[in-house]
Amino acid sequence: KMTKRDVFIEKEQMMNILMFLPSWDGKMPQPCILKPKPLWTGKQIFSLIIPGNVNMIRTHSTHPDEEDDGPYKWISPGDTKVMVEHGELVMGILCKKTLGTSAGSLLHICMLELGHEVCGRFYGNIQTVINNWLLLEGHSIGIGDTIADPQRYLEIQKAIKKAKEDVIEVIQKAHNMELEPTPGNTLRQTFENQVNRI
């Protein structure tokens, strides 16, 4: 989600995330949007942790094949064509296919071109950035999320009312001596079993 087109980060959040990057040199990158307030993208943050002069073109796992033909094959309306040029994420949404351990992924290319130590640091930096991103943009559950809609309340009230009526019916049968014990149970056990089943 962090590398989607519509993810924008304000200055305070950007500084917060950059603070945790061990490879950060202390310089803020130029924001992609200047007015009405400066905003950065998730792609810019991710570009800060890509090591070296890595180049890659790959497709997202949801990339439709029909986008690969025609005069506009370098443009992806769904942002599913991933391009990294000179260590900068130019376009695309990163996923397990483009970033994971498969052949041709960003980690695989870093391992081949830069070695295991640089790749290990890159992997650690990815985890650090994602952890701090989730602290800022993660999901939360409030008390409002636990309140049911009015239709659901009516269904619950009907179910409770029906259960009470069924229990009263079983009690009436027991009082009128109409309740027959089930095999292997006493009359009291039969009564409890029927009430518990409701």
C-alpha positions in Angstrom: 0.0 0.0 0.0 2.8 2.4 0.8 3.9 2.6 -2.9 0.5 3.3 -4.4 0.0 6.4 -6.4 -2.5 8.0 -4.0 -0.3 7.7 -0.8 0.9 11.1 0.3 2.9 11.8 3.4 3.1 15.1 5.3 6.3 16.6 6.5 5.9 15.5 10.1 5.3 11.9 9.1 8.1 12.0 6.6 10.6 13.2 9.2 9.3 10.5 11.6 9.9 7.7 9.1 13.3 9.1 8.0 14.5 9.3 11.6 14.5 5.5 11.7 16.5 5.0 8.5 20.1 4.1 9.3 21.2 5.0 5.8 19.6 8.4 5.8 22.1 11.2 5.2 20.0 13.9 6.9 18.8 15.6 3.7 15.1 15.8 3.0 14.2 14.9 -0.5 12.3 17.4 -2.6 8.5 17.0 -2.0 6.6 15.8 -5.1 3.8 18.4 -4.3 4.7 21.8 -3.0 1.4 23.7 -2.8 -0.9 24.1 -0.8 1.5 22.1 1.6 4.5 19.9 0.9 3.7 16.3 0.4 5.9 13.3 -0.3 5.0 9.9 -1.7 5.6 6.4 -0.4 7.7 5.8 -3.6 10.1 8.5 -2.5 10.5 6.9 1.0 11.2 3.6 -0.6 13.6 5.1 -3.1 15.7 6.3 -0.1 16.4 2.7 1.0 17.1 1.1 -2.4 20.9 0.6 -2.4 23.4 1.4 -5.1 22.6 1.9 -8.8 20.0 -0.8 -9.2 17.9 -1.0 -12.3 14.8 -3.2 -12.7 11.6 -3.5 -14.7 9.1 -6.0 -13.5 5.3 -6.3 -13.2 3.0 -6.4 -10.2 1.2 -9.7 -9.5 -2.1 -8.1 -10.6 -0.6 -6.7 -13.9 -2.9 -7.5 -16.9 -1.1 -9.0 -19.9 -3.0 -6.8 -22.4 -1.1 -3.7 -21.1 2.2 -5.1 -22.4 1.3 -4.5 -26.1 0.6 -1.4 -28.1 2.1 2.0 -28.4 1.6 2.8 -24.6 3.2 -0.3 -23.2 5.4 1.8 -20.9 2.4 3.4 -19.3 0.4 1.4 -16.8 -3.0 2.8 -15.9 -3.2 0.6 -12.8 0.4 1.4 -11.8 1.3 -2.3 -12.1 4.5 -1.9 -14.1 7.3 -1.5 -11.6 10.4 0.4 -12.8 13.5 1.1 -10.7 16.1 3.3 -12.4 19.4 4.1 -10.7 18.1 3.1 -7.3 14.9 5.1 -7.5 11.4 3.7 -7.7 10.0 5.6 -10.7 6.7 3.8 -11.0 4.7 0.8 -9.9 3.4 -0.8 -6.8 5.7 -3.2 -5.0 4.4 -6.6 -4.0 5.9 -10.0 -3.1 6.5 -10.7 -6.8 8.5 -7.5 -7.4 10.2 -7.4 -4.0 10.4 -11.0 -2.7 12.7 -13.9 -3.2 11.7 -14.9 -6.8 14.2 -14.6 -9.6 14.4 -11.1 -11.1 12.9 -9.4 -8.0 14.5 -6.3 -6.4 16.1 -8.3 -3.6 17.4 -10.9 -6.1 19.0 -8.2 -8.2 20.5 -6.5 -5.2 22.0 -9.8 -4.1 23.5 -10.5 -7.5 24.8 -7.0 -8.1 25.8 -5.7 -4.7 26.4 -8.8 -2.5 24.9 -10.3 0.6 25.9 -7.7 3.1 24.3 -4.8 1.2 21.2 -6.9 0.5 20.9 -7.8 4.2 21.0 -4.2 5.2 18.5 -3.4 2.4 16.2 -6.1 3.8 16.5 -4.7 7.3 15.8 -1.2 6.1 12.7 -2.4 4.3 11.4 -3.9 7.6 12.3 -0.7 9.6 10.4 1.5 7.1 7.4 -0.7 6.9 7.2 -1.1 10.7 7.3 2.7 11.2 4.8 3.2 8.3 2.4 0.8 10.0 2.7 2.7 13.2 1.6 5.8 11.4 -0.9 4.4 8.9 -1.9 1.1 10.6 -5.5 0.2 11.3 -7.3 0.7 14.6 -10.6 -0.5 16.0 -12.8 1.9 18.0 -15.9 1.3 20.0 -17.9 2.6 17.0 -16.8 -0.4 15.0 -18.5 -2.7 17.5 -22.0 -1.1 17.3 -24.4 -3.0 15.0 -26.8 -1.3 12.6 -30.5 -1.0 13.5 -31.5 -3.9 11.2 -29.1 -6.2 13.0 -30.5 -5.1 16.4 -34.0 -6.0 15.3 -32.8 -9.5 14.2 -31.1 -10.0 17.6 -34.2 -8.9 19.5 -36.4 -11.2 17.5 -34.0 -14.1 18.1 -33.9 -13.4 21.9 -37.7 -13.1 22.0 -38.2 -16.4 20.1 -35.7 -18.1 22.5 -37.6 -16.9 25.5 -40.9 -18.1 24.1 -39.3 -21.6 23.4 -37.9 -21.8 27.0 -41.3 -20.8 28.4 -42.9 -23.5 26.3 -40.5 -26.2 27.7 -41.1 -24.9 31.2 -44.9 -25.2 30.6 -44.5 -28.8 29.4 -42.5 -29.6 32.5 -45.1 -28.1 34.8 -48.0 -29.9 33.0 -46.1 -33.3 33.2 -46.0 -33.4 29.4 -42.2 -33.7 29.2 -41.0 -37.2 28.4 -37.4 -38.2 29.5 -35.1 -38.9 26.7 -33.3 -42.3 26.7 -30.6 -42.5 29.3 -31.6 -39.2 31.0 -33.7 -38.3 33.9 -36.6 -35.8 33.6 -34.4 -33.0 35.0 -31.6 -33.8 32.5 -34.0 -33.9 29.6 -35.4 -30.5 30.7 -31.9 -29.0 30.9 -30.9 -30.4 27.6 -33.9 -29.0 25.8 -33.4 -25.5 27.4 -29.7 -25.6 26.5 -30.4 -26.5 22.9 -32.6 -23.3 22.6 
